[in-house]
Amino acid sequence: MSFTAKRSTQRIRRNNGSAGEVYDEPGHLIRRAQQIAVSLFHSTMGNGITPIQYCVLRVLQEHPEIDQVTLARFCALDTSTAADLAVRLEERGLVRRMMPMKSKRFRLLHLTPEGAALLKKLIPRSAVLASRLLQALNREEQKILMQLLKKFVHLNNDESRAPLDRGFVKARNGSR
């Protein structure tokens, strides 16, 4: 079968609901988008920080002295990953982990002055990063992409191994 005939057959299959090229599959496109986002993150943010470390620092800035399990929920991480990140960030002097006097079962986390200073430099760069990520799209397309990404993530949150929980669930005492 010639190359042209193969391409025609592929188009016909695609139009009849059969699988098309892998490059057009949503999972592949999402993976590629993640690769591009991480690459742009590193070239824009610098400082040897990863996207998830940035998220952890931002969450700790907004929620000082939360425990590692809560941090995991707020960052959509499993608890062992959150604990490892906390240790690494503590080793870098960006986070302090403290055991409360009343309980030795968990650790409270907060930013150190060095962590706060780093965030002060990174937060303005995050606006530059957002601009770089979306610059190929016009304003309307940017708005639509962001709306669809939020919808996709929200509607599929429970499919994740570590669903995001931003604290809008019932508190321990049963109140909202």
Secondary structure, DSSP 8 states (H G I E B T S, - for coil): --HHHHHHHHHHHHHTTS---GGGSHHHHHHHHHHHHHHHHHHHH-TT--HHHHHHHHHHHHSTTEEHHHHHHHHT--HHHHHHHHHHHHHTTSEEEE--TT-SS--EEEE-HHHHHHHHHHHHHHHHHHHHHHTTS-HHHHHHHHHHHHHHHHHTGGGSSS----S-S--TTS--
